[in-house]
């Protein structure tokens, strides 16, 4: 995995050592010798990760980290403090400033490469989520923004997995004042509990012997429900190889034993905030997708989505000898409704029509607002005969009962005209829509409130009419 790494240190030999190590692993390395230069390079060169020295003249590493994490434009870039400072209070200060991890000089190569790759993978995922959110912003369908630090870290559901009680007791006592802490002692119970899907974090001891903790992490990553769940591992300081393997297979963060309570709180806070930020980005994306493909008034799909879906549906007819039919319908005298009662009442009619359409079609059918008062229903695996029956059921469902609206009478009689056709192998989507439109045009010209069918040869083969009392 290649990535652009910004190395920041005021001591040139330190820079050269890290640069040589990272370059040998095919990372693209850029450097800075101080805080101000580092900030300039962050904005100019968009690194994927920053290795940041703490003790620098002028602006130290903590200050640089705080400035980066305060700016939503660059706050997503992971930062690893590379420092001679090794006391828990120093790590806590760095974590509270927004750093993702600490590596102590002299840097262990295995730990360095594992942590860099792990954080770069995380950033790539975050970049994609942020890009999708930006697309939603550009379409005007969602209002994104914020950073991980803007998310709450309170009230998280945390599962602790360890075979012994010593660390469990310490973790539980430390976190229970602000979080709900649950406990499991084996892999099977963990997978069952995590599969419920309501956790914010799992803390797993990599020193467990009653079960394979690394295999448990793999199983959590392979489960759709827990794939994105952060995993914080507890690891012995000397167990670098196991930690590196854990980071490679999906462990999100780690805490070296003996557990320092303040560092535990800081790392949990970071992971919970990040998880909630990612959840919000995913939720915004799904919301933006839904809003981009649906009509805001009726809740049906919009024309853009229908046309895209129709292309795929028509291709299945060509490839698999399947049937496909299309209904195109139009509210009769809709302009008169708008002119007489106003557009608000017209909107009420359109919304109710959308409800009645959905009540009358199958879940596999695709109903869309094609434009104005015109609607379409695509019927997969449906021949012309069945499609006529669906169209007639729709017409009756719409005309059989007045629409409730905000007029003096409280209701309006509404009818519709429907054109029906089906697709033949080798036919393109445009021809199918054109033929359905011709059928609809014929239905309206022959008296409205009726179904007209045109077959694949272009022949009008049937129509129906049933009077509906006002």
C-alpha angles and dihedrals in degrees: 000000000000123000141160110256123195111208114198121190134130092216108082097206090055089052092048093050094052092042092054093047094048095043090053087059090051098254118147104239127201123176144209130187100208147014099270093047090047092055091049092051092048090060096038102042104027098219121204093222137005125220102200130191115218104207106063130139117256106005110025125211095264091056092047090050093050092050093051094047092048093061115076090206093066105012091103093067109105117235127204117192110222107194148138088237109104106163117118091239090059092051091048091051090051093047091049089051088057103265117149097211149347127236117189122222127276086050119223107231095218093052092044097053094041093051094044093050092045094051093043090055088051092050092050090055091047091048090056093048091048091048091053090049090050089053088054090050091050090052089049093233098116136026107223132172139113132093137249090271090060091064122092118247096192127110097021122165106231126185117205116201119194136126094224130062102221098080092032091058092047094048093045093049091048098048106030095085092068104016142044107248121200127187135215128174102196142038098249094055090045094054092048093048095044091048090070086077101222101107127111098193142005121209111201128185110227089198094067115126102180088072136013105262094192091053088049089054090051091051091050090051092048093052114090091217096053100028094107097035113119116243120205112193129205109218140174114252092238096047096090096145094054091046092050090051090049092052090048094055097044114286105149102202140349142213122208119227134275087061114235109209096216093047090048090054092047095049093045090050091052094048095046093048091047092049092050091046090052090047090053092049091050092046091050090050094051090045092050091048091050092048092046094056102036134073109247095216103047102022090232122123115280128239095261092057093043093054092049092047092046091058090056093044093052090051090058089058090053095045105037110029090246129149127243131180134188132207121197117189138180133193110247116242092354093155088059090055091052094045094048103038104018134250094285090064089043089056090051089054092050092050093050091047089055090053093050092048092053090048090056104046136064126259091250092054118093117225120189141171103242096189138310107342094342122108136181133204120197114205114198120203089012127128126212095263095056091042090058090054091050091049092050091048090051093049092051094045090055098043101037098076129032117249116250108238138161097262129117091265092044094225144055132203110239130185134178141205121225133201119198132193140147136225126250125206112275094021119129125231094248092059091049093052092045092054092048089050090052090052090050091048090052091049092054094044093049095058108293127246091076145100121243123189126203117187127217090271091060094251121138103231106173147355135185136206133188122177115233119202117233 
